């Protein structure tokens, strides 16, 4: 039974580690990869911060990041436009990483705006105010010093010594030394932090929170063996009681929720914020303006990223047109993969499915399709991120599949091929693993060919036989319609041609 318990704990730990190390589609991106000092992009993949290609788009995005940091981008919007799989979302994630955690970055899909609980304009208002941070400054008093001695009364209860409810704490700085009386709350806080003589601590007078700064240099020779995690600091100078400025960053939406619900701060954890009245927002905006004038607060403009923006309708576009011109407006970044498309809610067509008056206010950044070399670099980065060892021939085949089908399909095949390789207990993903997954999982072209071939077996079929035959003939001539051996042969022939040219 003991062995089963240990095994169960190990499985639980492995599951916890797996949840912490979960790999996403853009988890390998850690920035834009732009050298701001030289205003040039590095050709080394490991310095590119996970992004490959799209040099012009990345340079434009870096300029936008600089404008956000300087606070010069209020009331403007950026559109990332390009074909599917060209890295628009990856570029937005790179901008979020480049801005850092101090800048609010809100991500949502356009379909999230439509809800039965709140209106479309209310959902957009809440998203816009989530992307605006308020840095509130306040002063708090702390007691900071080196612990000289701790005396805790330990009364005997039934012959056993218990942790006392009172005691004395002696703290000192380089200029003074004071003895403080301790209550039960402070005794428990000190015991929780395992404070002992020689530690440098700080106590917040308002909350009673105890934080350990480190170990005093004067006590560095008290023990022969010291752990690597032990941190030594100097004894504080000046007085024991000091005033310290503390900064809290909250979003305007969080302030709205706290002031519009009876639960107050607890309403943030309920999830259902509901409709917030316009009068409440106006009062909060005026109060925040007063804090800014008094120097108690500072606005931190953030970024709102709306993916698949062509899914919004004309009412949402009209609201965005007015909202981005407000005094408290974040930078709005939108992404779309549509060309000349219909504006939802109207019978008119426009570029990217966005009204022309809103397009005139946008800075448009275009992304281009990846080349074969760039696709290979992206697949290599994914292998490093997912810790997959792959043979060169299998990588050539995956690159060809990405070029003929899509990059996303090739990345899915990479993951499934790694699982197939692990099943046969091999060290590297080989061509046979890619072939097996390619034969099991279909891409869009082969799936469409299959549907046309067996269209009569499906319900609610609306394709004519003549159209089906024409589409089937076209798909049969497509490069992905054949066997995967043709792709492998083409890759081998291209490699031989390159070798002959080098020779």
N, C-alpha and C positions, 0 to 999 in steps of 0.2 A: 504493500500500500504506500510505503514511503517513497519507493521508486516511481510509482504512478504520480504521486504529488509533485516530485521534482520534475518529472517529464511534463506534467501539466503546466508548471510554472515556466519551463523553458519555452513551451509552445506559445504561452501568453506573451512572454518577452519578445519572441520572434515576431508575433503579430503586431505588437506595439512598434517595434523597429520598422516593420514593413509599412505601417501606416505613416510613420514619420518620414520615411525615405521614398514616399510615393512619387513616381516620375510622371510629369505631365507633358503635354505637347510642346510647351515653351519653357520647361523648367531649366533648360540649358542656357537660357538667355540671361545675362547679367549686366547688360548695358548696350549702348549704341555702337561701341567700338570705334569711336572717332577720337583722334588725337587732337584735343583742343589747343594744345600748345603750338602744333605745326599746322593745324587745320587740314590734316590729311588722314587718310585711312591706312591702317597697317595691313600689310599683306600676310602677316602671320596669323593663322587661324586661332591660336590660343590667346592672342591679343585682340581679336575681333569681338570678344565678349559674347560669343555664341551666334552672332549674325554673319551671314555670308552674302556677298553680292550687294545689290541695291545701293551702290555707293552714293549716287546723287540723292536718293531718297533719304539716306542716313545723314548726309550732310545737311539737308533741309531740316530734318528732325532735330539735329543738334542745335541749329539756330533757334528753333522753337523752344527747346529746353533752356537755352540761355535767356530768352525773353521771359520765360516763366520765372526763372530764378531772379531776374531783375525786376519783376513785377510790371512788365511793360505790355502784357498780352491781354489785359482785361477787355471784355467786349468783342473778342475775335474768335474765330473758329477755323479749324483745319480739317480738310477732307483728304483721307487716304483712299485713293482710287486705283484699282488694278484688277487683273483677272484673278480667278480663284487660285489659291495656292501660291501667290506671289509674295507672301510675307507681310501682309498689312497688319494683322494682329500681332505678329512677332515684332514688327516695328513699334507698335504701341506699347508692348511689354518692355521693349528696350528703353523707351522714353520713361516709363514708370520706374525702371531700375536706375536710370541715370538721374532722375529727380530725387530719389532717396525716400526714406520713410517719413521724413519731416514734411513732405508735400503731399496733401491729400490726393489720391488717385482712385476714382470710382469707375468701375467697369460694369457695363450692362449691355444686354442685347436689346434691339429695338422692340422685339416681341414682348419683352417684360413690361413695357409701358401699358399694354392693354390688359386690364383687370376688371373683374366685376365688383371689386370692393371699393376702389377709388377711381376717380376719373383720370383721363390721360394727362390732362394738364397738371393735376395734382401729383401724379407719379413723376412727371418731368420736373416739377418744382422741388420735390423732395430730393431727387437725384442731383439737381443743380446745387442745392444747399448742402448736400452731403460733401460736395467737392470744394466747399469753402470752409477753411479752418479759422478759428479765432484763438490766438495765443494770449491767454490771460495771465498776467503777472500779479503775484501777491507775495507779501513778506510774511515770514514765519520765524518764530524764535526757536533756536536750538541750543542745547547744552553740549558742548564738544570738549573732550579732554581725555587724559590718560587715567585709567583705573589704577588707583593706588592700593585700595583695599575694599573688599566686599564683606560685610557682616550681616548674615541672615539668621534670624531667630528660628531655631528648629525645636519646637515643643515635642515632648514625648506623648504619644497617644497609644495606650495599650502596650507600652514597652518598645514601640517602633518610632523612629524619628521621621517626621513628616516635613515637607517643605513649608517653611514659615510664611506668615502673612505680613511680616514687617522686617525691617533691617536698616542698615546704613550703608551708603555708598560714598567713597572718598575719591574725588576727581581732582586732577591738577593740570595746569598748563605751565609754560615756562615762567609765568609771572605770579600765579596764585594757586591756592589749593583750598577746596571747600568740601564739607561733609553734608550730604543730602539724606533726609529720611525717606525710606522706601515704603510704599504700600504693597498690598497683595498683587495689584496689577503690574507694577513695575518689577516686583520680584519674579513673577512668572515670565515677563518679557525678557529679563536678563538671563533667566535659566533657559529660555527657548533659544537664545542666541549663543548660549554657552560662553558667556563673558567671564573672564578671569583677570587676575591682577596682571598688569602690563599691556592690556588691550586698549586701543584708542577707539572710543565709541562716540556716537552722536545720538542725542535724545531729542525728539521733536516734542516741544512743550504742548502743542495743540492736540496732537493725537496720541502721544506717549509711545510712539514707535522708536525702537532701539535698532540702530544699524552699526555694525562693526566695521571700522575703517581699516584695521589691520593691527599688527603687533608693533610696539614701540621699539625703536632701535636700541634704547637703553637696556631692554630685556632680551637682546638677541643672543646672549651667551648663557641664558638660564638653562637651556637644554643642549645636550650633546648632539642629538638627532632631531632635525626639523624637517617637516614635510615640504614637498616642492610647492604646494599650494599656499604656504604661509607667506603673507605679504607684510613687509616692514615699512612703517611710516614714521615720520618725525612727530615728536610731541607738539601739540598745538600751542601757538603763542597767543598772547593777548588775554582777554577775559574769557571766562567759561561760557557765559551767555552771549550769543551773537544773533544778529538778524540776517536771515538768508532769503534771497529772492527765489521763489519757486514759480515755474512756468507750467501751465496746463494748456494743452491744445485740444479743443473740442470743435466739432463742426456746428454750423448754424442749424442743421436739422436736429441735432441732439438737443440744442437749446430750445428749439421749437417744441419738441416732444415733451421735455421736462416742464415747460411752462403751459402746455395745453392739456395735460392730463392730471387727474387727481392723484395718481400714484407717484407723480414727480419723477425722480431718478429711476425708480423701478420700472417705469413704463418703457425704458429702453430695452429691457430684457423680455418684454411681452411679445415683441415682434410685430403685432398689429398696431401700427400707429394711427391708421385711419386718416380722415380728412382733417387738415389743420386750417383754422380760419385765417383769412387775410389780415384781420385786425391784429391777431397775435403776432404774425410775422412783422407787421409794421412797427409794433411796439418794441419787438426785439431788435429790429434794425436801428431804431432810434436810440435804444439803450446801448447797443454796441458802438454806435457813433459817439456817444458820450464817453464811453470807456477809452475810445481811441484818442479823443481830444484831451482827456485827463492823463494819458500815458499809461493807463492800466491794461490796455489790450492792444493787439496788433492783428491785422487781417493777414491770413496766409492763403493766397489764391491757389487753388489746386487745378486738377484736370478731371473732366468728365469725358469718358470714352464710350461712344455708342457704336456698337458693331451692327452690321446689316441695317444701316440707316434708311435704306430704300423701303423698309417695311413700315415706316411711319406714314401717316396720312397727312392731308393738307392742313388739318387743324393743328397737328403737332408741329409741322413746319412753321405755321404762322405764329405759334406760341414761342418757338425757339428764336424766330426772327426778332421778336421783341425782347425776349429774356436775355439774350447775349449783350444787349446794349445797356443793361442795368449797371448801377454803381457796384453792386456786389455780385459780379458774374465771374465764374471760373473760365478757364480755357476749355473750349469744346472741341474734341477731336472725334470725327466721324469716319467710318470706313464703309465702303461699298464695293461690290464686284459687278454692278450692273452697268450696261452701256446706255443707249437711248431707250428709256423705259417709261412706262406710264406712271404718273403721280397718283398714288392711292387716294381715292376719294374724288377723283376728277376723271375726265376723258382726255386730258392733255398728256402729251409725252414731252420729256425733257431729258437732258444728259444726266445720267446716274439716277433718274427717278426723283430728282430734287428740283423744286421750283427755281426759276431763273433768278428771282430777286434774292433768294438765300444763297445761291451759287455765287452771286456777285460779291457777297461778303466773306467768302471762304478763301483761305490759302490752300491751294490744291497741290498735293504731293502725289505723283504718279509712281507706281511700282511696275516693274517689267517682269516678264517670265524669266525663270532661271535658266541658265545655260547648262549643258551636260556636265561641265567641270564643277559648277556651283552645286548642282544636285549631288554629285559625288562627295563634295565637302560636307554638305548638310547630312548626308547619310553617315559619313564618318563621325561627325559630331554626335549623332544619335547613338552610334555604337559605343562611343566613349561614355555618354550619359547613362545608357542602359547597361553598361559593362558587358558588351557582347564582343566576342572574338569571331572574326569572319575572314574567310579566305579571299584572296584577290579575285579569283574567278567568280565567286558568288557576289562580290561587290560590283564587278563589271556587269553581271546580269541584272542586279537590282537597279543599277544606274540606267540601264537600257529600258527596264520596265518603267522607271520613273519618267523617262523621256517620252515613251510611247503612251503610257496610261496617265498617271499622275504621281506627284511626289508623295501625297498623303497615302496613296495605295502602296507605294514602295516602302514607306515607313511602317505601315501595318504588316506587310510581309516580313519586314526585318524582325519585328517582335515575335510573330508567329513562327518564323523559321528558327529563332533562338529556342523557342519551346520545343520544336521538333528535334532540334539538335540535342537538347538536354535529355529528351526521351530516349534517344539511341546512345546516350552517354559519350558523345563526341566532344572534343575540345573546341572545335571551330565550326561555325556555320558553313556548310558546303553547298555546292550547286544543287545537289540532290534535295537538300532541305528546302531551298527556294522553289525548286520544281514542284515538290509535293504541295507546298502551301499555295503556289500559283494555280495548281489544278483543283484545289479545294475551294479557294476563295476567288470569286469572280470580280473583275473590274467593271466599270460602267459599260464599256463597249461590248464585252462578251455577254453581260447580263441583258443588254438591249437586244442583241442577236438572239439570245435564248428566248426572250419574251416574244419576239416576232415569229420565231419558229413554232412555239407552242401557244400562240395567242388564242386559239379556239378553245383551249382547255381552261382559260381563266374566265372569271365572271366579269360582267360589265365591260367587255372589250369593245372599243370604239374605233379600231383601226381597220381600214378597208384592206381586202386581200391584195389589191394592186399596190397600195402604199407599203404594205408589209413586205411584199416580194422585192420592191425596189430598195427598201431600207435593208433587207437581209442581204441583198447583193452588195450594197455599199459596205456593210459591216464585214462581209466575207473578204472584201478586198483590203480591209484595214489591217495595219501591221499587227495589232494585238489580236486579230481574229484567228491567227494560226497557232501552231503549237509553240510552247516555250523553247523547244529546241532550235527554232528559227532565230529567236532572240539570242540564244547562246552562240549559235553559229555566226551570226552577224557580229557579235562582240568579239569572238575569236578571230574572225577575218580582219576586223578593224585593228586588233592588237598586232596581228602578223604584218599588216600594212605599215603600222607605225614602226615595228622592229626593222622591216626592210628599209624604211626611209632613214632610220637612224644608222643602219649599217652602211 
